[in-house]
Amino acid sequence: MSTTVGRPSNEIASCQVCHSTERTRLYFGITSCAACAAFFRRSDGIRYMCTATNSCTISHDMKFFCRACRYTSCIRAGMVMSRNALATARKAPNNIIPREPTPRSVPSLEEVDGFSKILNISNGDLLKYYVKEVESIMAQQRYGEQKNALQVKSVNDLMIVTAYQEGTSLESCFNCPGVDILYNEDVEVVHKYFKFSNTWIDSLLAPTSPLDPSCNERISEFIHLLKSTLGSTLAQLNLNIIEYAAFKSFCIWKLVYHKTSISMKIVAQEHYEGVTSALRKYYRKNIKMSELEMATRIGDITLQIITVSNLYNDMARMYHQTGLQL
């Protein structure tokens, strides 16, 4: 007769790497928190170096982890990267226009100088991360895998859209370079900004029909505001996918609605400087822009953060009025 000793049903499993009990489930063959799983996924093919004795403590309540020892802890705990986990890229269109698309060439990103020690990624790879995020969103829109927020008619419709984005935005957040060194409170803020960008900013990429007269009044007002301000401006700017990816990174890291730590501000600045550096290199090498043209173009893109910040405030107010949570 065999006896199985199990964990009480109300006991939360802890991460086998950092011992956190937040957002733990089966990742890569072990029980892990989402942060350690995202770190392991992002670390494939990267060689880290410990600056101490290769025996650093890895604990969820520590502010900074030694990445070399954290990766070693992942391996020792039994994490295994499957082939399927590596195959995440999807085909997507090569141009990106908020409304009616017109062809626009998008040369590939070349290797870009500059490396962020804080984010542990090159400027070029940082921008590529955002490009892949946009490609994934566009593929989902093309194949009808998610409902466009601009097409919702009721609070219930919006709840369905935001519930879907809750999970996808959380995964994007945890995969984002630098998030693994942030406090949990800061990670929650980054997640909110990802969710806002994925739900509302990206909704402008897909063609939409006129608003339904039966649409909830408060939701209708916000959608009209979004289209008439940011939607109109993005259509005029005619961003290609690389420019839009850079713009989306600004939408995530340049918003200041929620209070954050100094560490968060440092990571945010690293993202901004890394992405703009890669974008300038792309302009210089692929588009052959002059310094003045580059400065003007990046300035035009960055300037939209004022509009985006105002829209986030309006969205927060609309959510409060309709009983939705940010």
C-alpha positions in Angstrom: 0.0 0.0 0.0 1.4 3.4 -1.0 0.9 6.6 0.8 1.0 10.0 -0.9 1.9 12.9 1.2 0.6 16.1 -0.4 0.7 19.8 0.3 -2.5 21.2 2.0 -4.8 22.6 -0.6 -4.6 26.1 0.9 -0.8 26.1 1.1 0.9 28.2 -1.7 3.9 26.6 -3.4 7.1 28.6 -3.2 9.5 29.3 -6.0 12.3 26.7 -6.0 14.7 29.4 -7.1 14.0 32.5 -4.9 11.4 31.0 -2.5 8.8 33.7 -3.4 5.1 32.6 -3.1 3.8 35.2 -5.5 2.5 34.1 -8.9 4.0 30.6 -8.7 3.1 27.7 -10.9 4.9 25.2 -13.1 7.5 26.8 -15.4 10.2 24.9 -17.3 9.7 21.8 -15.3 9.7 23.2 -11.7 7.5 25.3 -9.5 8.7 28.9 -10.0 7.5 32.4 -9.7 6.9 34.3 -13.0 9.8 36.6 -12.4 12.4 33.7 -12.2 10.7 32.0 -15.1 11.0 35.2 -17.2 14.6 35.6 -16.2 15.4 32.0 -17.2 13.7 32.4 -20.5 15.5 35.6 -21.3 18.9 34.2 -20.2 19.0 31.4 -22.8 22.4 31.7 -24.6 23.7 34.4 -22.3 26.8 33.9 -20.2 26.8 35.7 -16.8 29.8 36.3 -14.6 29.6 36.4 -10.8 31.7 39.2 -9.3 31.9 37.4 -5.9 32.5 33.7 -5.2 29.7 32.1 -7.3 27.7 31.4 -4.1 25.5 34.5 -3.8 22.2 34.2 -1.9 19.1 34.2 -4.2 16.0 35.4 -2.3 12.8 37.2 -3.4 13.1 39.7 -0.6 16.5 41.0 -1.9 16.6 44.1 -4.1 19.3 42.9 -6.5 20.2 39.4 -7.6 23.6 38.2 -8.9 22.4 37.1 -12.3 25.1 34.4 -12.7 24.1 32.8 -9.4 20.4 33.2 -10.1 20.8 31.4 -13.4 22.9 28.7 -11.7 20.1 28.3 -9.1 17.5 27.9 -11.9 19.6 25.1 -13.4 20.2 23.4 -10.0 16.4 23.6 -9.3 15.8 21.7 -12.5 14.7 24.3 -15.0 14.9 23.0 -18.6 14.4 25.1 -21.7 12.3 23.2 -24.2 12.4 23.7 -27.9 8.8 24.8 -27.9 9.6 27.6 -25.4 12.2 29.0 -27.8 9.8 29.1 -30.8 7.8 32.2 -30.0 8.2 34.4 -33.0 5.3 34.9 -35.3 5.0 36.4 -38.7 3.6 39.9 -38.9 3.1 42.8 -41.4 6.2 44.9 -42.2 4.4 48.2 -41.9 2.4 49.8 -39.1 -0.1 52.6 -39.5 -2.8 53.4 -36.9 -5.5 53.6 -39.5 -5.6 52.8 -43.2 -2.1 51.3 -44.0 0.0 52.4 -46.9 3.3 50.6 -47.9 6.4 51.8 -46.1 9.7 50.1 -46.2 11.1 48.8 -42.9 14.7 47.7 -43.2 15.9 45.2 -40.6 17.8 46.4 -37.5 21.5 45.9 -37.7 23.8 45.3 -34.8 23.8 48.5 -32.7 26.6 49.8 -30.5 26.0 50.4 -26.8 25.2 48.0 -23.9 23.3 48.7 -20.8 24.9 47.0 -17.7 21.7 47.7 -15.7 19.4 46.0 -18.2 22.1 43.5 -19.3 21.2 44.0 -23.0 22.5 45.8 -26.0 20.6 48.9 -27.3 19.9 47.0 -30.5 18.5 44.0 -28.8 16.4 46.2 -26.5 14.7 47.8 -29.4 14.3 44.4 -31.0 12.5 43.2 -27.9 9.8 45.9 -28.4 9.6 45.2 -32.1 8.8 41.5 -31.4 6.2 42.6 -28.9 4.5 44.7 -31.6 4.8 41.9 -34.1 3.0 39.6 -31.7 0.2 42.1 -31.1 -0.3 42.7 -34.8 -0.4 38.9 -35.5 -3.1 38.5 -32.9 -5.1 41.3 -34.4 -4.7 39.9 -37.9 -5.8 36.4 -36.9 -8.7 37.7 -34.7 -7.3 36.3 -31.5 -8.3 39.3 -29.4 -11.1 41.8 -29.4 -10.1 45.4 -30.2 -10.8 47.7 -27.3 -12.2 50.3 -29.7 -15.0 47.9 -30.6 -16.4 47.4 -27.1 -20.0 48.5 -26.5 -20.5 47.9 -22.8 -18.6 47.7 -19.5 -18.9 43.9 -19.7 -17.2 43.9 -23.1 -14.4 46.1 -21.7 -14.0 43.8 -18.7 -13.5 40.8 -21.1 -10.8 42.7 -23.1 -9.0 43.9 -20.0 -9.1 40.4 -18.5 -7.5 39.0 -21.6 -4.8 41.7 -21.6 -4.2 41.1 -17.9 -2.4 37.8 -18.7 -0.6 38.8 -21.9 0.6 42.1 -20.4 1.9 40.3 -17.3 3.9 38.0 -19.5 5.3 40.9 -21.5 6.1 42.7 -18.3 8.0 39.8 -16.8 9.9 39.3 -20.0 11.0 42.9 -20.2 14.7 43.6 -19.6 15.4 45.1 -16.2 12.0 44.2 -14.6 13.7 41.3 -12.7 15.7 43.8 -10.5 12.7 46.0 -9.6 10.7 46.0 -6.3 7.3 44.2 -6.5 5.6 47.5 -6.2 7.4 48.9 -9.2 6.7 45.7 -11.2 3.0 46.3 -10.5 3.3 49.8 -12.0 5.1 48.5 -15.1 2.4 45.9 -15.5 -0.3 48.6 -15.5 1.5 50.6 -18.1 2.0 47.5 -20.3 -1.7 46.7 -19.9 -2.7 50.3 -20.9 -0.4 50.2 -23.9 -1.5 46.8 -25.1 -5.2 47.5 -24.5 -5.6 51.0 -25.8 -2.5 52.3 -27.7 -2.2 49.1 -29.8 -5.9 49.2 -30.5 -5.2 52.1 -32.9 -3.2 49.7 -35.1 -6.2 47.8 -36.4 -8.9 49.3 -38.7 -12.1 50.0 -36.7 -15.7 50.8 -37.6 -17.6 53.8 -36.4 -18.8 53.8 -32.8 -22.0 51.9 -32.1 -24.7 54.3 -30.9 -25.5 51.8 -28.1 -22.0 52.0 -26.7 -21.7 53.0 -23.0 -21.5 56.8 -22.9 -18.4 57.0 -20.7 -16.6 54.4 -22.8 -17.7 56.1 -26.0 -16.3 59.4 -24.8 -12.9 57.9 -24.1 -12.7 56.0 -27.4 -13.6 59.2 -29.3 -10.9 61.1 -27.3 -8.3 58.4 -28.0 -9.1 58.4 -31.8 -9.3 62.2 -32.2 -6.0 62.9 -30.3 -3.4 60.2 -30.4 -5.0 58.2 -33.2 -5.0 61.2 -35.5 -1.5 62.2 -34.7 -0.1 58.7 -35.2 -1.8 58.6 -38.6 0.0 61.8 -39.5 3.4 60.6 -38.2 3.0 57.4 -40.3 5.4 55.4 -38.1 7.0 52.2 -39.3 7.1 49.2 -37.0 10.6 50.1 -35.6 9.5 53.6 -34.8 6.2 52.4 -33.3 8.1 49.9 -31.2 10.2 52.7 -29.8 7.1 54.8 -29.2 5.5 52.0 -27.3 8.6 51.7 -25.1 8.2 55.4 -24.3 4.5 54.8 -23.4 5.5 52.2 -20.9 8.6 53.8 -19.3 7.9 57.6 -19.5 4.5 57.7 -17.9 4.5 59.1 -14.3 0.9 58.5 -13.1 1.8 56.1 -10.3 4.5 56.7 -7.7 7.7 54.7 -8.2 11.1 54.2 -6.6 14.3 55.8 -7.6 15.4 52.3 -8.9 12.4 52.3 -11.2 13.3 55.8 -12.6 16.9 54.6 -13.3 15.6 51.5 -15.2 13.1 53.7 -17.1 15.9 56.1 -18.1 18.0 53.1 -19.3 15.2 52.0 -21.5 14.7 55.4 -22.9 18.3 56.1 -23.6 18.9 52.6 -25.0 15.9 52.7 -27.3 16.6 56.2 -28.6 20.3 55.3 -29.2 19.3 52.3 -31.2 16.7 54.3 -33.1 19.2 57.0 -34.0 21.6 54.3 -35.3 18.8 52.8 -37.3 17.9 56.2 -38.8 21.6 57.0 -39.6 22.4 53.6 -41.2 19.1 52.6 -42.9 17.2 55.8 -43.6 20.3 58.0 -44.0 18.9 60.9 -42.0 20.9 63.9 -40.9 21.4 64.7 -37.3 18.8 67.5 -37.5 16.3 65.1 -39.2 16.9 62.5 -36.5 16.5 65.0 -33.7 13.2 66.3 -35.2 11.7 62.9 -35.8 12.6 61.5 -32.4 11.3 64.8 -30.9 8.0 64.4 -32.7 7.6 60.8 -31.4 8.6 61.6 -27.8 6.3 64.6 -27.7 3.3 62.3 -28.0 4.0 61.1 -24.4 2.2 64.3 -23.2 -0.9 63.1 -25.0 -0.5 59.5 -23.8 -0.1 60.7 -20.2 -3.3 62.7 -20.5 -5.1 59.7 -22.0 -3.9 57.5 -19.1 -5.4 60.0 -16.7 -8.7 60.0 -18.6 -8.7 56.2 -18.8 -8.2 56.0 -15.0 -11.1 58.4 -14.5 -13.3 56.4 -16.9 -12.4 53.1 -15.2 -13.3 54.6 -11.8 -16.6 55.9 -13.1 -17.5 52.5 -14.6 -16.3 50.4 -11.7 -13.3 48.9 -13.4 -9.8 48.5 -11.8 -6.6 49.8 -13.3 
